Amino acid sequence: MSDAEPIWYVAYGSNCLASRFEAYLTGGRAAGATRPERGARDARLPAASAAHWLPNGVRFLGDSRKWGGGGVAFLEHRRRRPAPGRRYLITRGQFDDLAAQESRRGPTALPYDELVPGEIRVVGPHWYDALIAFEPVDGIPAVTFTSPTPPDDRAPTVPSAAYLGTILRGLLEVHTMPATELASQLLASPGVAAGWTRSQILALVEK
């Protein structure tokens, strides 16, 4: 298959916000982030996007300097509870470049045709070097990435205002449920409730 073949990239973190995700395609610094992205070799914007529910839970881990400190989102390896996200229709080549930027490495062709829905395939040692495949959408593969080391049992950390607000604004772009319900969904992700209340999360939408 060629780099031009379509694929659904399923986002669950800050890439739920279209303007933030597009920085990985066109280059530049997204609002709230402290450093720019280099962009993809193919800078075209997604052909489509839509709301998506991921079968695995999201957990916030680490300490991201890009977002002024605090945890960032990782998809758990075990199926615990569904999490709201967003899917983008891009090319396989663009996904290769996106994954490379998220993991701070050079791009490499990823083994999409070998993935089975529900499978986790580790492709390297970096932050987001584990691929997770979902059921195809309209006959097109749907894939995301997460930590090669299972996030499930690692100690969570509280995300920053810039990061959490970016996620919520992105979810609101495509999900029809009220902001209060989406805020409750975020609170259910380990790491969030330790530093945020629902009213504080909702206030981030205005910032």
Backbone as JSON Lines, residues from 0, in Angstrom:
{"i":0,"aa":"M","n":[0.84,-1.2,0.0],"ca":[0.0,0.0,0.0],"c":[0.88,1.26,0.0]}
{"i":1,"aa":"S","n":[0.39,2.31,-0.61],"ca":[1.18,3.53,-0.72],"c":[0.9,4.47,0.43]}
{"i":2,"aa":"D","n":[1.77,5.47,0.57],"ca":[1.6,6.5,1.59],"c":[0.32,7.29,1.41]}
{"i":3,"aa":"A","n":[-0.24,7.28,0.2],"ca":[-1.44,8.06,-0.09],"c":[-2.73,7.35,0.32]}
{"i":4,"aa":"E","n":[-2.64,6.09,0.75],"ca":[-3.84,5.36,1.16],"c":[-4.47,6.04,2.38]}
{"i":5,"aa":"P","n":[-5.81,6.1,2.44],"ca":[-6.45,6.78,3.56],"c":[-6.43,5.94,4.84]}
{"i":6,"aa":"I","n":[-6.46,6.64,5.97],"ca":[-6.53,6.0,7.28],"c":[-7.23,6.96,8.24]}
{"i":7,"aa":"W","n":[-7.99,6.4,9.16],"ca":[-8.57,7.23,10.22],"c":[-7.59,7.29,11.39]}
{"i":8,"aa":"Y","n":[-7.12,8.48,11.71],"ca":[-6.35,8.68,12.94],"c":[-7.34,9.02,14.04]}
{"i":9,"aa":"V","n":[-7.33,8.24,15.12],"ca":[-8.25,8.46,16.23],"c":[-7.51,9.18,17.36]}
{"i":10,"aa":"A","n":[-7.93,10.42,17.65],"ca":[-7.3,11.25,18.68],"c":[-8.1,11.18,19.97]}
{"i":11,"aa":"Y","n":[-7.38,11.28,21.09],"ca":[-8.05,11.28,22.4],"c":[-7.45,12.32,23.35]}
{"i":12,"aa":"G","n":[-6.38,12.99,22.94],"ca":[-5.74,14.01,23.76],"c":[-5.92,15.38,23.15]}
{"i":13,"aa":"S","n":[-4.87,16.19,23.16],"ca":[-4.97,17.56,22.66],"c":[-5.29,17.62,21.18]}
{"i":14,"aa":"N","n":[-5.0,16.55,20.43],"ca":[-5.31,16.54,18.99],"c":[-6.79,16.47,18.7]}
{"i":15,"aa":"C","n":[-7.62,16.35,19.73],"ca":[-9.07,16.44,19.5],"c":[-9.45,17.83,18.99]}
{"i":16,"aa":"L","n":[-8.65,18.84,19.3],"ca":[-8.89,20.19,18.78],"c":[-8.28,20.3,17.39]}
{"i":17,"aa":"A","n":[-9.09,20.61,16.4],"ca":[-8.63,20.6,15.01],"c":[-7.42,21.5,14.79]}
{"i":18,"aa":"S","n":[-7.46,22.72,15.33],"ca":[-6.34,23.66,15.09],"c":[-5.05,23.16,15.71]}
{"i":19,"aa":"R","n":[-5.14,22.42,16.82],"ca":[-3.93,21.87,17.42],"c":[-3.4,20.72,16.56]}
{"i":20,"aa":"F","n":[-4.29,19.82,16.12],"ca":[-3.86,18.7,15.3],"c":[-3.25,19.18,13.99]}
{"i":21,"aa":"E","n":[-3.81,20.22,13.4],"ca":[-3.33,20.68,12.11],"c":[-1.9,21.2,12.16]}
{"i":22,"aa":"A","n":[-1.42,21.58,13.35],"ca":[-0.02,22.0,13.48],"c":[0.93,20.85,13.14]}
{"i":23,"aa":"Y","n":[0.49,19.6,13.37],"ca":[1.32,18.45,13.02],"c":[1.36,18.22,11.51]}
{"i":24,"aa":"L","n":[0.41,18.79,10.78],"ca":[0.4,18.66,9.33],"c":[1.07,19.85,8.66]}
{"i":25,"aa":"T","n":[0.74,21.05,9.1],"ca":[1.23,22.26,8.43],"c":[2.45,22.87,9.1]}
{"i":26,"aa":"G","n":[2.76,22.43,10.33],"ca":[3.87,23.02,11.07],"c":[3.41,24.22,11.87]}
{"i":27,"aa":"G","n":[4.25,24.64,12.82],"ca":[3.94,25.81,13.63],"c":[3.53,25.43,15.04]}
{"i":28,"aa":"R","n":[3.3,26.45,15.85],"ca":[2.99,26.25,17.26],"c":[1.49,26.42,17.5]}
{"i":29,"aa":"A","n":[0.89,25.44,18.12],"ca":[-0.53,25.51,18.46],"c":[-0.73,26.36,19.7]}
{"i":30,"aa":"A","n":[-1.9,26.96,19.84],"ca":[-2.23,27.75,21.02],"c":[-2.12,26.88,22.26]}
{"i":31,"aa":"G","n":[-1.44,27.4,23.29],"ca":[-1.27,26.67,24.54],"c":[0.0,25.87,24.62]}
{"i":32,"aa":"A","n":[0.58,25.48,23.48],"ca":[1.83,24.72,23.47],"c":[3.01,25.68,23.51]}
{"i":33,"aa":"T","n":[4.13,25.21,24.03],"ca":[5.3,26.08,24.19],"c":[6.34,25.91,23.1]}
{"i":34,"aa":"R","n":[6.16,24.94,22.2],"ca":[7.12,24.79,21.1],"c":[6.39,24.4,19.82]}
{"i":35,"aa":"P","n":[6.97,24.74,18.66],"ca":[6.31,24.44,17.39],"c":[6.51,22.99,16.96]}
{"i":36,"aa":"E","n":[5.67,22.55,16.03],"ca":[5.81,21.23,15.4],"c":[6.43,21.43,14.01]}
{"i":37,"aa":"R","n":[7.13,20.42,13.52],"ca":[7.79,20.57,12.23],"c":[6.85,20.39,11.06]}
{"i":38,"aa":"G","n":[5.72,19.71,11.26],"ca":[4.76,19.49,10.19],"c":[5.04,18.21,9.42]}
{"i":39,"aa":"A","n":[4.09,17.82,8.59],"ca":[4.2,16.61,7.79],"c":[4.74,16.93,6.4]}
{"i":40,"aa":"R","n":[5.26,15.92,5.75],"ca":[5.74,16.11,4.38],"c":[4.57,16.43,3.45]}
{"i":41,"aa":"D","n":[3.41,15.9,3.76],"ca":[2.17,16.21,3.04],"c":[1.33,17.07,3.98]}
{"i":42,"aa":"A","n":[1.24,18.35,3.69],"ca":[0.61,19.31,4.6],"c":[-0.88,19.5,4.38]}
{"i":43,"aa":"R","n":[-1.49,18.66,3.54],"ca":[-2.92,18.82,3.3],"c":[-3.71,18.58,4.59]}
{"i":44,"aa":"L","n":[-4.82,19.31,4.75],"ca":[-5.67,19.15,5.92],"c":[-6.51,17.88,5.79]}
{"i":45,"aa":"P","n":[-7.04,17.36,6.91],"ca":[-7.84,16.13,6.85],"c":[-9.02,16.25,5.89]}
{"i":46,"aa":"A","n":[-9.35,15.14,5.24],"ca":[-10.48,15.12,4.32],"c":[-11.8,15.1,5.06]}
{"i":47,"aa":"A","n":[-11.8,14.65,6.32],"ca":[-13.02,14.59,7.12],"c":[-12.63,14.41,8.57]}
{"i":48,"aa":"S","n":[-13.57,14.69,9.48],"ca":[-13.39,14.38,10.89],"c":[-14.76,14.14,11.5]}
{"i":49,"aa":"A","n":[-14.79,13.43,12.62],"ca":[-16.06,13.09,13.26],"c":[-15.8,12.7,14.71]}
{"i":50,"aa":"A","n":[-16.85,12.72,15.51],"ca":[-16.76,12.23,16.88],"c":[-16.47,10.74,16.87]}
{"i":51,"aa":"H","n":[-15.75,10.29,17.89],"ca":[-15.39,8.87,17.99],"c":[-15.32,8.48,19.46]}
{"i":52,"aa":"W","n":[-15.78,7.28,19.78],"ca":[-15.64,6.74,21.13],"c":[-14.6,5.63,21.11]}
{"i":53,"aa":"L","n":[-13.61,5.75,21.98],"ca":[-12.55,4.75,22.07],"c":[-12.93,3.74,23.16]}
{"i":54,"aa":"P","n":[-12.69,2.44,22.92],"ca":[-13.09,1.43,23.9],"c":[-12.19,1.38,25.13]}
{"i":55,"aa":"N","n":[-10.99,1.94,25.03],"ca":[-10.05,1.92,26.15],"c":[-10.11,3.23,26.92]}
{"i":56,"aa":"G","n":[-9.79,3.2,28.2],"ca":[-9.78,4.42,28.99],"c":[-8.54,5.26,28.73]}
{"i":57,"aa":"V","n":[-8.63,6.54,29.1],"ca":[-7.51,7.48,28.98],"c":[-6.94,7.75,30.37]}
{"i":58,"aa":"R","n":[-5.62,7.83,30.46],"ca":[-4.93,8.12,31.72],"c":[-3.9,9.22,31.46]}
{"i":59,"aa":"F","n":[-3.77,10.17,32.37],"ca":[-2.82,11.27,32.23],"c":[-1.55,10.94,33.01]}
{"i":60,"aa":"L","n":[-0.42,11.05,32.31],"ca":[0.86,10.63,32.88],"c":[1.96,11.63,32.56]}
{"i":61,"aa":"G","n":[3.05,11.57,33.32],"ca":[4.27,12.3,33.0],"c":[4.22,13.77,33.35]}
{"i":62,"aa":"D","n":[5.14,14.51,32.74],"ca":[5.27,15.95,32.98],"c":[5.74,16.59,31.69]}
{"i":63,"aa":"S","n":[4.81,17.18,30.96],"ca":[5.09,17.69,29.62],"c":[5.52,19.15,29.64]}
{"i":64,"aa":"R","n":[6.75,19.41,29.23],"ca":[7.22,20.8,29.14],"c":[6.52,21.55,28.01]}
{"i":65,"aa":"K","n":[6.08,20.8,27.0],"ca":[5.38,21.43,25.87],"c":[4.11,22.15,26.32]}
{"i":66,"aa":"W","n":[3.47,21.64,27.38],"ca":[2.22,22.2,27.86],"c":[2.37,22.89,29.21]}
{"i":67,"aa":"G","n":[3.58,23.31,29.53],"ca":[3.8,24.02,30.78],"c":[3.78,23.13,32.0]}
{"i":68,"aa":"G","n":[4.09,21.85,31.82],"ca":[4.08,20.9,32.92],"c":[2.75,20.15,33.0]}
{"i":69,"aa":"G","n":[2.74,19.1,33.79],"ca":[1.53,18.32,33.98],"c":[1.44,17.12,33.07]}
{"i":70,"aa":"G","n":[0.48,16.25,33.39],"ca":[0.33,15.01,32.66],"c":[-0.28,15.2,31.28]}
{"i":71,"aa":"V","n":[0.02,14.26,30.4],"ca":[-0.59,14.24,29.07],"c":[-1.3,12.9,28.88]}
{"i":72,"aa":"A","n":[-2.19,12.84,27.9],"ca":[-3.08,11.7,27.74],"c":[-2.39,10.51,27.07]}
{"i":73,"aa":"F","n":[-2.65,9.34,27.63],"ca":[-2.24,8.07,27.04],"c":[-3.44,7.13,27.08]}
{"i":74,"aa":"L","n":[-3.6,6.34,26.04],"ca":[-4.69,5.37,26.02],"c":[-4.23,4.1,26.75]}
{"i":75,"aa":"E","n":[-5.05,3.64,27.67],"ca":[-4.7,2.43,28.4],"c":[-4.75,1.22,27.48]}
{"i":76,"aa":"H","n":[-3.98,0.19,27.82],"ca":[-3.94,-1.02,27.0],"c":[-5.16,-1.91,27.24]}
{"i":77,"aa":"R","n":[-5.68,-1.9,28.47],"ca":[-6.85,-2.71,28.77],"c":[-8.12,-1.91,28.51]}
{"i":78,"aa":"R","n":[-9.19,-2.61,28.19],"ca":[-10.48,-1.96,28.02],"c":[-11.13,-1.78,29.39]}
{"i":79,"aa":"R","n":[-11.23,-0.52,29.82],"ca":[-11.77,-0.22,31.15],"c":[-13.1,0.5,31.05]}
{"i":80,"aa":"R","n":[-13.15,1.57,30.31],"ca":[-14.37,2.33,30.09],"c":[-14.2,3.12,28.8]}
{"i":81,"aa":"P","n":[-15.27,3.37,28.04],"ca":[-15.13,4.15,26.8],"c":[-14.7,5.58,27.09]}
{"i":82,"aa":"A","n":[-13.98,6.16,26.14],"ca":[-13.52,7.55,26.27],"c":[-13.87,8.31,24.99]}
{"i":83,"aa":"P","n":[-14.34,9.56,25.11],"ca":[-14.66,10.33,23.91],"c":[-13.4,10.81,23.2]}
{"i":84,"aa":"G","n":[-13.44,10.8,21.9],"ca":[-12.32,11.28,21.11],"c":[-12.81,11.82,19.77]}
{"i":85,"aa":"R","n":[-11.92,11.83,18.81],"ca":[-12.24,12.38,17.5],"c":[-11.38,11.67,16.45]}
{"i":86,"aa":"R","n":[-11.97,11.38,15.3],"ca":[-11.18,10.76,14.24],"c":[-11.02,11.71,13.06]}
{"i":87,"aa":"Y","n":[-9.85,11.61,12.42],"ca":[-9.52,12.44,11.25],"c":[-9.15,11.51,10.1]}
{"i":88,"aa":"L","n":[-9.64,11.83,8.91],"ca":[-9.3,11.06,7.72],"c":[-8.09,11.69,7.06]}
{"i":89,"aa":"I","n":[-6.95,11.01,7.17],"ca":[-5.69,11.5,6.62],"c":[-5.07,10.38,5.78]}
{"i":90,"aa":"T","n":[-3.83,10.55,5.34],"ca":[-3.15,9.49,4.6],"c":[-2.2,8.74,5.53]}
{"i":91,"aa":"R","n":[-1.8,7.57,5.07],"ca":[-0.86,6.77,5.86],"c":[0.47,7.5,6.04]}
{"i":92,"aa":"G","n":[0.9,8.2,5.01],"ca":[2.13,8.97,5.12],"c":[2.02,10.07,6.16]}
{"i":93,"aa":"Q","n":[0.87,10.74,6.21],"ca":[0.67,11.76,7.22],"c":[0.65,11.16,8.62]}
{"i":94,"aa":"F","n":[0.03,9.98,8.76],"ca":[0.03,9.32,10.06],"c":[1.45,8.97,10.49]}
{"i":95,"aa":"D","n":[2.26,8.47,9.55],"ca":[3.67,8.17,9.86],"c":[4.37,9.4,10.41]}
{"i":96,"aa":"D","n":[4.16,10.56,9.77],"ca":[4.82,11.79,10.2],"c":[4.26,12.29,11.54]}
{"i":97,"aa":"L","n":[2.95,12.13,11.73],"ca":[2.34,12.52,13.0],"c":[2.92,11.7,14.15]}
{"i":98,"aa":"A","n":[2.94,10.38,13.99],"ca":[3.46,9.51,15.04],"c":[4.93,9.82,15.34]}
{"i":99,"aa":"A","n":[5.69,10.13,14.29],"ca":[7.1,10.46,14.48],"c":[7.27,11.73,15.31]}
{"i":100,"aa":"Q","n":[6.44,12.74,15.03],"ca":[6.53,13.99,15.79],"c":[6.1,13.8,17.24]}
{"i":101,"aa":"E","n":[5.05,13.02,17.47],"ca":[4.6,12.77,18.83],"c":[5.66,12.02,19.64]}
{"i":102,"aa":"S","n":[6.43,11.18,18.97],"ca":[7.45,10.39,19.66],"c":[8.85,10.98,19.52]}
{"i":103,"aa":"R","n":[8.94,12.14,18.86],"ca":[10.22,12.85,18.72],"c":[11.3,11.96,18.09]}
{"i":104,"aa":"R","n":[10.97,11.42,16.94],"ca":[11.9,10.58,16.17],"c":[11.68,10.84,14.7]}
{"i":105,"aa":"G","n":[12.49,10.23,13.86],"ca":[12.3,10.36,12.44],"c":[11.15,9.5,11.96]}
{"i":106,"aa":"P","n":[10.51,9.88,10.83],"ca":[9.38,9.09,10.32],"c":[9.8,7.74,9.81]}
{"i":107,"aa":"T","n":[8.93,6.77,9.99],"ca":[9.14,5.42,9.46],"c":[7.8,4.87,9.02]}
{"i":108,"aa":"A","n":[7.79,4.0,8.03],"ca":[6.55,3.39,7.55],"c":[6.04,2.41,8.6]}
{"i":109,"aa":"L","n":[4.8,2.58,9.03],"ca":[4.23,1.75,10.09],"c":[3.42,0.61,9.49]}
{"i":110,"aa":"P","n":[3.29,-0.51,10.23],"ca":[2.72,-1.75,9.65],"c":[1.19,-1.8,9.73]}
{"i":111,"aa":"Y","n":[0.51,-0.88,9.06],"ca":[-0.95,-0.82,9.15],"c":[-1.63,-2.11,8.69]}
{"i":112,"aa":"D","n":[-1.13,-2.69,7.61],"ca":[-1.81,-3.84,7.02],"c":[-1.66,-5.1,7.87]}
{"i":113,"aa":"E","n":[-0.77,-5.06,8.86],"ca":[-0.58,-6.21,9.74],"c":[-1.43,-6.12,11.0]}
{"i":114,"aa":"L","n":[-2.11,-4.98,11.21],"ca":[-2.83,-4.75,12.46],"c":[-4.21,-5.4,12.43]}
{"i":115,"aa":"V","n":[-4.56,-5.99,13.54],"ca":[-5.88,-6.58,13.74],"c":[-6.63,-5.72,14.76]}
{"i":116,"aa":"P","n":[-7.9,-5.39,14.53],"ca":[-8.64,-4.59,15.51],"c":[-8.52,-5.14,16.93]}
{"i":117,"aa":"G","n":[-8.18,-4.27,17.86],"ca":[-7.97,-4.68,19.24],"c":[-6.53,-4.99,19.57]}
{"i":118,"aa":"E","n":[-5.7,-5.16,18.55],"ca":[-4.3,-5.5,18.77],"c":[-3.49,-4.27,19.15]}
{"i":119,"aa":"I","n":[-2.49,-4.47,19.99],"ca":[-1.52,-3.44,20.32],"c":[-0.18,-3.87,19.75]}
{"i":120,"aa":"R","n":[0.4,-3.04,18.89],"ca":[1.67,-3.37,18.24],"c":[2.72,-2.34,18.62]}
{"i":121,"aa":"V","n":[3.76,-2.75,19.34],"ca":[4.84,-1.86,19.72],"c":[5.81,-1.73,18.55]}
{"i":122,"aa":"V","n":[6.09,-0.47,18.15],"ca":[6.96,-0.23,17.0],"c":[8.25,0.49,17.39]}
{"i":123,"aa":"G","n":[8.42,0.8,18.68],"ca":[9.63,1.48,19.13],"c":[9.56,1.75,20.63]}
{"i":124,"aa":"P","n":[10.59,2.42,21.18],"ca":[10.65,2.64,22.62],"c":[10.14,4.0,23.07]}
{"i":125,"aa":"H","n":[9.68,4.83,22.14],"ca":[9.39,6.22,22.47],"c":[7.98,6.39,23.05]}
{"i":126,"aa":"W","n":[7.65,7.65,23.42],"ca":[6.42,7.96,24.15],"c":[5.18,7.34,23.56]}
{"i":127,"aa":"Y","n":[4.98,7.49,22.24],"ca":[3.75,7.04,21.6],"c":[4.04,5.99,20.53]}
{"i":128,"aa":"D","n":[4.9,5.05,20.84],"ca":[5.33,4.06,19.86],"c":[4.6,2.71,19.98]}
{"i":129,"aa":"A","n":[3.37,2.73,20.45],"ca":[2.52,1.53,20.4],"c":[1.26,1.86,19.61]}
{"i":130,"aa":"L","n":[0.99,1.11,18.57],"ca":[-0.2,1.31,17.74],"c":[-1.35,0.47,18.28]}
{"i":131,"aa":"I","n":[-2.54,1.04,18.27],"ca":[-3.76,0.32,18.62],"c":[-4.74,0.46,17.46]}
{"i":132,"aa":"A","n":[-5.2,-0.67,16.94],"ca":[-6.15,-0.67,15.83],"c":[-7.56,-0.86,16.37]}
{"i":133,"aa":"F","n":[-8.52,-0.19,15.72],"ca":[-9.94,-0.33,16.05],"c":[-10.67,-0.91,14.84]}
{"i":134,"aa":"E","n":[-11.96,-1.12,14.99],"ca":[-12.75,-1.59,13.85],"c":[-12.71,-0.54,12.74]}
{"i":135,"aa":"P","n":[-12.57,-0.95,11.49],"ca":[-12.57,0.01,10.38],"c":[-13.85,0.83,10.35]}
{"i":136,"aa":"V","n":[-13.75,2.04,9.83],"ca":[-14.9,2.93,9.65],"c":[-15.08,3.14,8.16]}
{"i":137,"aa":"D","n":[-16.24,2.78,7.63],"ca":[-16.5,2.87,6.18],"c":[-15.44,2.13,5.38]}
{"i":138,"aa":"G","n":[-14.97,1.01,5.94],"ca":[-13.99,0.19,5.25],"c":[-12.56,0.7,5.33]}
{"i":139,"aa":"I","n":[-12.33,1.77,6.07],"ca":[-10.99,2.37,6.19],"c":[-10.44,2.08,7.58]}
{"i":140,"aa":"P","n":[-9.18,1.62,7.68],"ca":[-8.61,1.31,9.0],"c":[-8.63,2.52,9.93]}
{"i":141,"aa":"A","n":[-8.85,2.24,11.22],"ca":[-8.84,3.28,12.25],"c":[-7.78,2.92,13.28]}
{"i":142,"aa":"V","n":[-6.86,3.84,13.51],"ca":[-5.68,3.54,14.32],"c":[-5.34,4.73,15.21]}
{"i":143,"aa":"T","n":[-4.78,4.46,16.38],"ca":[-4.19,5.5,17.21],"c":[-2.88,4.98,17.77]}
{"i":144,"aa":"F","n":[-2.26,5.77,18.65],"ca":[-1.01,5.34,19.28],"c":[-1.03,5.7,20.75]}
{"i":145,"aa":"T","n":[-0.21,4.99,21.53],"ca":[-0.1,5.24,22.95],"c":[1.28,4.77,23.42]}
{"i":146,"aa":"S","n":[1.48,4.72,24.72],"ca":[2.77,4.33,25.26],"c":[3.03,2.83,25.08]}
{"i":147,"aa":"P","n":[4.26,2.46,24.69],"ca":[4.59,1.03,24.62],"c":[4.49,0.36,25.99]}
{"i":148,"aa":"T","n":[4.86,1.09,27.06],"ca":[4.71,0.59,28.42],"c":[3.26,0.81,28.84]}
{"i":149,"aa":"P","n":[2.54,-0.22,29.24],"ca":[1.12,-0.04,29.57],"c":[0.9,1.08,30.57]}
{"i":150,"aa":"P","n":[0.08,2.08,30.21],"ca":[-0.2,3.17,31.14],"c":[-1.09,2.75,32.3]}
{"i":151,"aa":"D","n":[-1.76,1.63,32.17],"ca":[-2.87,1.25,33.04],"c":[-2.55,1.31,34.53]}
{"i":152,"aa":"D","n":[-1.37,0.87,34.92],"ca":[-1.03,0.77,36.34],"c":[0.02,1.79,36.78]}
{"i":153,"aa":"R","n":[0.31,2.75,35.93],"ca":[1.28,3.78,36.3],"c":[0.59,4.9,37.06]}
{"i":154,"aa":"A","n":[1.32,5.56,37.93],"ca":[0.75,6.62,38.76],"c":[0.37,7.81,37.89]}
{"i":155,"aa":"P","n":[-0.9,8.24,37.93],"ca":[-1.32,9.36,37.09],"c":[-0.83,10.7,37.62]}
{"i":156,"aa":"T","n":[-0.79,11.7,36.73],"ca":[-0.42,13.06,37.1],"c":[-1.47,14.03,36.56]}
{"i":157,"aa":"V","n":[-1.58,15.18,37.22],"ca":[-2.62,16.16,36.9],"c":[-2.24,16.92,35.63]}
{"i":158,"aa":"P","n":[-3.13,17.03,34.64],"ca":[-2.83,17.81,33.43],"c":[-2.92,19.31,33.69]}
{"i":159,"aa":"S","n":[-2.23,20.1,32.86],"ca":[-2.26,21.56,32.97],"c":[-3.56,22.12,32.42]}
{"i":160,"aa":"A","n":[-3.82,23.38,32.75],"ca":[-5.01,24.06,32.25],"c":[-4.98,24.15,30.73]}
{"i":161,"aa":"A","n":[-3.81,24.49,30.17],"ca":[-3.7,24.63,28.71],"c":[-4.02,23.31,28.01]}
{"i":162,"aa":"Y","n":[-3.53,22.23,28.57],"ca":[-3.72,20.92,27.93],"c":[-5.15,20.43,28.08]}
{"i":163,"aa":"L","n":[-5.69,20.49,29.28],"ca":[-7.04,19.99,29.51],"c":[-8.08,20.84,28.75]}
{"i":164,"aa":"G","n":[-7.87,22.14,28.74],"ca":[-8.79,23.02,28.01],"c":[-8.77,22.74,26.51]}
{"i":165,"aa":"T","n":[-7.61,22.42,25.98],"ca":[-7.49,22.09,24.55],"c":[-8.3,20.85,24.22]}
{"i":166,"aa":"I","n":[-8.21,19.84,25.08],"ca":[-8.97,18.61,24.85],"c":[-10.47,18.89,24.87]}
{"i":167,"aa":"L","n":[-10.92,19.6,25.89],"ca":[-12.36,19.86,26.03],"c":[-12.89,20.67,24.84]}
{"i":168,"aa":"R","n":[-12.17,21.68,24.41],"ca":[-12.64,22.48,23.28],"c":[-12.7,21.63,22.01]}
{"i":169,"aa":"G","n":[-11.76,20.71,21.87],"ca":[-11.78,19.83,20.7],"c":[-12.96,18.88,20.72]}
{"i":170,"aa":"L","n":[-13.26,18.31,21.88],"ca":[-14.4,17.41,21.98],"c":[-15.71,18.14,21.69]}
{"i":171,"aa":"L","n":[-15.79,19.39,22.13],"ca":[-17.0,20.18,21.9],"c":[-17.21,20.49,20.41]}
{"i":172,"aa":"E","n":[-16.13,20.46,19.62],"ca":[-16.26,20.73,18.19],"c":[-17.05,19.64,17.46]}
{"i":173,"aa":"V","n":[-17.01,18.41,18.0],"ca":[-17.61,17.3,17.23],"c":[-18.65,16.49,18.01]}
{"i":174,"aa":"H","n":[-18.62,16.54,19.33],"ca":[-19.59,15.76,20.11],"c":[-20.83,16.6,20.38]}
{"i":175,"aa":"T","n":[-21.98,15.97,20.37],"ca":[-23.24,16.68,20.58],"c":[-23.65,16.75,22.05]}
{"i":176,"aa":"M","n":[-22.99,16.01,22.91],"ca":[-23.37,16.03,24.33],"c":[-22.95,17.35,24.97]}
{"i":177,"aa":"P","n":[-23.61,17.76,26.04],"ca":[-23.29,19.04,26.69],"c":[-21.88,19.07,27.26]}
{"i":178,"aa":"A","n":[-21.37,20.28,27.42],"ca":[-20.04,20.45,28.0],"c":[-19.95,19.85,29.39]}
{"i":179,"aa":"T","n":[-21.04,19.93,30.16],"ca":[-21.02,19.36,31.51],"c":[-20.77,17.85,31.48]}
{"i":180,"aa":"E","n":[-21.37,17.18,30.5],"ca":[-21.18,15.73,30.39],"c":[-19.77,15.38,29.93]}
{"i":181,"aa":"L","n":[-19.24,16.17,29.0],"ca":[-17.86,15.94,28.56],"c":[-16.88,16.19,29.69]}
{"i":182,"aa":"A","n":[-17.14,17.23,30.5],"ca":[-16.28,17.49,31.66],"c":[-16.31,16.31,32.62]}
{"i":183,"aa":"S","n":[-17.46,15.7,32.79],"ca":[-17.56,14.52,33.66],"c":[-16.77,13.35,33.08]}
{"i":184,"aa":"Q","n":[-16.79,13.22,31.76],"ca":[-15.99,12.17,31.11],"c":[-14.51,12.37,31.38]}
{"i":185,"aa":"L","n":[-14.06,13.63,31.3],"ca":[-12.64,13.91,31.57],"c":[-12.3,13.63,33.03]}
{"i":186,"aa":"L","n":[-13.2,13.96,33.94],"ca":[-12.96,13.72,35.37],"c":[-12.78,12.24,35.67]}
{"i":187,"aa":"A","n":[-13.37,11.39,34.86],"ca":[-13.26,9.94,35.07],"c":[-11.91,9.39,34.66]}
{"i":188,"aa":"S","n":[-11.09,10.18,33.96],"ca":[-9.77,9.74,33.53],"c":[-8.76,9.96,34.66]}
{"i":189,"aa":"P","n":[-8.04,8.91,35.08],"ca":[-7.09,9.06,36.18],"c":[-6.1,10.21,35.95]}
{"i":190,"aa":"G","n":[-5.96,11.04,36.96],"ca":[-5.08,12.2,36.9],"c":[-5.85,13.51,36.95]}
{"i":191,"aa":"V","n":[-7.08,13.52,36.45],"ca":[-7.83,14.77,36.34],"c":[-8.45,15.17,37.67]}
{"i":192,"aa":"A","n":[-9.16,14.25,38.3],"ca":[-9.89,14.58,39.52],"c":[-8.97,14.99,40.67]}
{"i":193,"aa":"A","n":[-7.7,14.62,40.6],"ca":[-6.75,14.99,41.66],"c":[-6.45,16.48,41.66]}
{"i":194,"aa":"G","n":[-6.75,17.18,40.55],"ca":[-6.41,18.6,40.49],"c":[-7.52,19.49,39.97]}
{"i":195,"aa":"W","n":[-8.64,18.88,39.53],"ca":[-9.69,19.65,38.89],"c":[-11.07,19.25,39.38]}
{"i":196,"aa":"T","n":[-11.97,20.23,39.44],"ca":[-13.39,19.96,39.65],"c":[-14.11,20.15,38.32]}
{"i":197,"aa":"R","n":[-15.36,19.72,38.26],"ca":[-16.1,19.88,37.01],"c":[-16.28,21.36,36.66]}
{"i":198,"aa":"S","n":[-16.57,22.19,37.64],"ca":[-16.76,23.62,37.35],"c":[-15.46,24.27,36.88]}
{"i":199,"aa":"Q","n":[-14.34,23.85,37.42],"ca":[-13.05,24.39,36.96],"c":[-12.75,23.95,35.52]}
{"i":200,"aa":"I","n":[-13.1,22.74,35.19],"ca":[-12.88,22.25,33.82],"c":[-13.76,23.04,32.86]}
{"i":201,"aa":"L","n":[-15.01,23.26,33.21],"ca":[-15.91,24.02,32.34],"c":[-15.43,25.44,32.12]}
{"i":202,"aa":"A","n":[-14.8,26.02,33.14],"ca":[-14.29,27.38,33.01],"c":[-13.18,27.47,31.97]}
{"i":203,"aa":"L","n":[-12.52,26.37,31.69],"ca":[-11.43,26.37,30.71],"c":[-11.93,26.65,29.3]}
{"i":204,"aa":"V","n":[-13.19,26.36,29.03],"ca":[-13.75,26.57,27.7],"c":[-13.71,28.04,27.35]}
{"i":205,"aa":"E","n":[-13.84,28.91,28.34],"ca":[-13.89,30.36,28.11],"c":[-12.5,30.96,27.93]}
{"i":206,"aa":"K","n":[-11.44,30.21,28.27],"ca":[-10.09,30.78,28.23],"c":[-9.48,30.62,26.85]}
